[in-house]
């Protein structure tokens, strides 16, 4: 009986991605890599041209975002990033599961 709360606490602490990371990699390659670079560090030439600083997708700031926040950035845009209208809703979940 005493282990039940510990198990539930552990279970509730786990985060599960709703998407398929393998499928997300293909979406990233097709729709995100041009701006965000191969490894998610950002395309330096594009950053210079647009006079922006890309947040590395592997940074604690980006990795700490909830899926709903990442979806909002993808679908609504943020700063100079325009909304991505060419990626289907299921593919958004997949690319979020993949984000390098």
N, C-alpha and C positions, 0 to 999 in steps of 0.2 A: 504494500500500500504506500509506503513512503517513497518508493521510486517513481510512482505515477506522476506527481507534480514535476519532478526533475525531467522525466521524459517529455512531458508536455511543454515544459519551458524550453527544452532543447529543440523540440519539433517546431515550436513557434518561432524560434530564433533563426531557423534556416530560411534562406531566400532561394526560391526556385524561379528560373527564367521561364517565361511562358512560351518562348520560341525555340526554334531548332538552330543551334549555332552553326552547323555545317551549311544549312541553307542560307543563314545570315551572312556567312563569308562570301557566298556568291553574290548576294545583294550588295554587300559592302564593295566588292570588287567592281561591280557594274555601276553603282549609283553614288558611292561616297568617296572612293579612293582618289578621284581626281582632285578633290579639295583637301581631304583629310590625310592623304598620303598612304603608302603601303602599310605602315605600322600605326597609323592613327596620330602621328605627331604633327600633322599639318603639312601642307605644300608650301615651302618657304617662298617660292616665286609668286604664288597667288597671294600669300599673306602680305608680301611687300607691295604688290600691285594694288591690293585692296586697302592697304594701310591698316591691317588688323593683326592681332596676335591670336593664333589658333590655340585653344586649350587642348592639350594632349588628351586623347580619349582614354589613355591609361592613367591619367592623373587622379589623385585622390578626390579632387573636386568633381570630376565627371563620373568616376566610378562610385562615388557616394550618392549620386542622384538616384531617385526612385525611377522605376520604369515609366511611371506616368509623366514625370518631368522630362525624361528623354524623349518620350513620344510627343510631348508638347513642342519641344525644340525642333524635332523632325517635321511635324505637321504644321506648325505655326511659324517656325523660324525664330531666330534670336539675333539681335544686333544686325549685322550685314548678311547673315545667313538667311536666305529665302526659304519659305516652306518647300519641302520636297513633295511634289505632287505626283511624281512618277513611280512611287513605291506603294504597293498595295498594303492594306492594314495588316494582313498576316505576315507580310514581309518585314514590316516595321518591328513586330515582335521578334522575328528571326534575327534581324540585324542588331537589335538591342541585346539579344542573347549572345551574339558574336563579339560585339565591340571589343577591339584589341586593347 
